[in-house]
């Protein structure tokens, strides 16, 4: 699990929408990029300005696959 803390309300809204829709979210933190499903979005109660802690379950990196057929070349005459 990856835990991320932010004070940006727009970012928190994006994470909540991703969590509600079951879509993966991407975070850039300290030079690393983490993509995965949002498990929780919790507000830190004793903070001023408000902060949120987001927990993400990272998904494994995708493997690139070659296209099943070669790309088309040239134009077709009609």
N, C-alpha and C positions, 0 to 999 in steps of 0.2 A: 504494500500500500504506500501511496505517496501523499503526504500532508502538505498543504499549501496554505499560507495565510495572506490575506489581502484586505485593504481598506477601500478598494475601488467598487462602488455600488454597481456600475455597469458590468463589471466582470462577474460579480456575484450573481447578478440577474442572468447572465449568459450560462453560468454553471447550473443554476436552478432550472432553467429551461431545458438544458441538456439532460439533467437528472430526471425531470418529469417525462421527457420524450424517450428516454432510454438510448440516447445518442452519445457517442464518445465526444469528449472535450479535450482540447490540447492546451497545455500550459508550458510557458517558457520560464524557467527559473534557474538562475545562476549558470547560464550557459547550456543547460540541458533542456531537452524537449520531452515532455511526457504526454502521451495520448492514452486515454482510457475512459472507463465509465465512472461517473460521479456517484460516490456512495453516500456522502453526506455533506451538507452545508450548514454549519453551526455558527451562531453569533457568539463572540466572546463578550460576556456580560459586563465585566469590570473594565472596559476600555473606553477611552475617549480620545479621539473620534472612534466611531464604531469600526470593529474589525470582524472578519469572518474566517473560520478555518474550514477548508475544503479538503475532503478526503477522496482520492482518486485511486481506482484499481487499474493499474497499467495493463494495457493489452499487448500481446507479443507483437514484435515488428513484422510488417508484411513482407513477404518474399515477392520479388519482382519476377514475373513470368514473361516469357517471350510470346509475342502475338502468334496465334495459331496459323495465320496465313500471311504471306508477304503483303506489303502495302501496294496499293494500285499505282501504276505509273502511266503517265501520258493522259491523253484525252480520248474519249470514245467518240467515234463518228456516228451521227444519227441520220 
